[in-house]
């Protein structure tokens, strides 16, 4: 009987410790400078001629063979979270039109609830999922996906520097 009570106590202590280590997620769970990258795909209908791509919105010209071509879109850079709900993009580089509206020096607001969050301006937004945490309770890995919920538009990751 004593062994059962001791085992039950140890199990309860483990549950309490586990729940308290993750209970405090908030905007303070994102703090510091993170490197980020987000990639997506833009599908275009068109054709190649003379080594150049020509996008076609309607019917394909009779003299060409049209097909759908996938173009990688990519945005990467650094963003600083202040732990109080404000994120400033320190750098942002876009390739092929990029994924999202990140621009250098732009400030976005962010919020966190449990392990999920959002970061946005009036025109752009992304969803966040907090991953691994350091001993101070700050997320060191954050999954990113665009707010329109379309995986072709953009998914990525941010890591604490």
C-alpha positions as CSV (number, residue, x, y, z in Angstrom):
1,X,0.0,0.0,0.0
2,X,2.9,2.4,0.8
3,X,4.5,1.6,-2.6
4,X,1.2,2.4,-4.4
5,X,0.9,5.7,-2.6
6,X,4.5,6.6,-3.3
7,X,4.1,5.8,-7.0
8,X,0.9,7.8,-7.1
9,X,2.6,10.8,-5.4
10,X,5.6,10.6,-7.9
11,X,3.2,10.4,-10.9
12,X,1.3,13.4,-9.6
13,X,4.5,15.4,-8.9
14,X,5.7,14.7,-12.5
15,X,2.3,15.9,-13.9
16,X,2.5,19.1,-11.9
17,X,6.1,19.8,-12.9
18,X,5.3,19.1,-16.6
19,X,2.2,21.3,-16.6
20,X,3.9,24.2,-14.8
21,X,6.9,24.2,-17.2
22,X,4.5,25.0,-20.1
23,X,1.8,26.9,-18.4
24,X,3.3,30.4,-18.8
25,X,3.3,30.9,-22.6
26,X,2.6,34.5,-23.5
27,X,4.0,37.3,-25.7
28,X,7.0,37.0,-23.3
29,X,7.6,33.5,-24.8
30,X,9.0,35.2,-27.9
31,X,11.9,37.5,-27.0
32,X,15.1,38.2,-28.8
33,X,16.3,38.1,-32.4
34,X,15.2,35.2,-34.6
35,X,16.4,34.2,-38.0
36,X,13.4,33.4,-40.2
37,X,12.7,31.9,-43.6
38,X,9.4,31.2,-45.3
39,X,8.9,29.6,-48.6
40,X,5.9,29.0,-50.9
41,X,5.1,28.3,-54.5
42,X,3.4,30.4,-57.1
43,X,1.8,28.4,-60.0
44,X,1.6,30.2,-63.3
45,X,0.2,29.1,-66.7
46,X,2.4,30.0,-69.6
47,X,5.1,29.0,-72.0
48,X,8.8,29.4,-72.6
49,X,10.1,31.1,-75.8
50,X,13.7,32.0,-76.4
51,X,14.6,31.1,-72.8
52,X,12.1,33.6,-71.4
53,X,8.9,32.7,-69.5
54,X,5.6,34.2,-70.6
55,X,2.7,34.0,-68.3
56,X,-0.7,33.5,-70.0
57,X,-3.9,34.6,-68.2
58,X,-6.4,33.3,-70.8
59,X,-6.2,30.9,-73.7
60,X,-2.7,29.8,-74.9
61,X,-1.6,31.3,-78.2
62,X,-2.0,28.7,-80.9
63,X,1.7,28.7,-81.8
64,X,2.9,27.7,-78.3
65,X,2.4,24.8,-75.8
66,X,1.2,26.2,-72.4
67,X,1.7,24.4,-69.1
68,X,1.7,25.2,-65.4
69,X,5.1,26.1,-64.0
70,X,5.8,26.3,-60.3
71,X,8.0,29.2,-59.1
72,X,9.5,29.1,-55.6
73,X,8.8,32.2,-53.6
74,X,11.0,32.8,-50.6
75,X,11.4,35.4,-47.9
76,X,14.2,35.3,-45.2
77,X,15.8,37.7,-42.7
78,X,15.8,38.5,-39.0
79,X,13.0,39.7,-36.7
80,X,13.3,41.0,-33.2
81,X,10.5,40.2,-30.7
82,X,10.4,42.5,-27.6
83,X,8.5,40.2,-25.3
84,X,5.6,42.7,-25.1
85,X,3.7,42.0,-28.4
86,X,5.8,44.0,-30.9
87,X,8.1,42.4,-33.6
88,X,10.4,44.6,-35.7
89,X,11.9,43.2,-38.9
90,X,15.6,43.9,-38.8
91,X,16.1,42.5,-42.3
92,X,13.9,41.0,-44.9
93,X,14.8,39.7,-48.4
94,X,12.3,38.4,-50.9
95,X,12.9,36.2,-53.9
96,X,10.3,35.9,-56.7
97,X,7.8,38.2,-55.0
98,X,8.4,36.6,-51.6
99,X,5.9,35.1,-49.1
100,X,4.1,37.6,-47.0
101,X,4.6,41.3,-46.3
102,X,7.7,41.4,-44.2
103,X,9.7,44.6,-44.9
104,X,12.8,45.9,-43.1
105,X,12.1,48.2,-40.2
106,X,8.4,47.3,-40.3
107,X,6.8,46.6,-36.9
108,X,4.1,43.9,-36.5
109,X,2.1,43.1,-33.5
110,X,2.0,39.6,-32.1
111,X,0.0,37.5,-29.6
112,X,0.5,34.1,-28.1
113,X,-2.0,31.7,-26.5
114,X,-0.7,28.3,-25.3
115,X,1.7,27.2,-28.1
116,X,-0.1,29.1,-30.9
117,X,0.1,32.7,-31.9
118,X,-0.3,35.2,-34.7
119,X,1.7,38.1,-36.0
120,X,0.3,40.8,-38.3
121,X,-0.2,44.2,-39.7
122,X,-3.4,45.6,-41.3
123,X,-2.3,44.0,-44.6
124,X,-0.3,40.9,-43.8
125,X,-0.3,38.1,-41.3
126,X,1.2,34.8,-40.3
127,X,0.3,32.1,-37.7
128,X,3.0,31.0,-35.3
129,X,3.4,27.7,-33.4
130,X,6.0,27.7,-30.6
131,X,8.4,24.8,-30.5
132,X,11.4,24.1,-28.3
133,X,11.9,26.3,-25.3
134,X,15.1,27.4,-23.5
135,X,15.4,27.3,-19.6
136,X,14.2,30.9,-19.5
137,X,10.8,29.9,-21.1
138,X,11.6,31.6,-24.4
139,X,10.7,29.7,-27.6
140,X,13.9,28.8,-29.6
141,X,12.0,27.4,-32.6
142,X,8.8,28.8,-34.1
143,X,6.9,27.3,-37.0
144,X,5.4,29.9,-39.4
145,X,2.6,29.6,-41.9
146,X,0.7,32.3,-43.8
147,X,-2.6,33.4,-42.5
148,X,-4.6,32.4,-45.6
149,X,-3.9,28.7,-44.6
150,X,-2.7,27.8,-48.1
151,X,0.6,25.8,-47.9
152,X,1.5,27.0,-51.4
153,X,1.6,30.6,-50.1
154,X,4.1,30.0,-47.4
155,X,5.4,27.9,-44.6
156,X,8.6,28.3,-42.7
157,X,10.6,28.5,-39.5
158,X,12.2,31.0,-37.2
159,X,15.0,30.2,-34.8
160,X,16.4,32.2,-31.9
161,X,19.9,33.5,-32.6
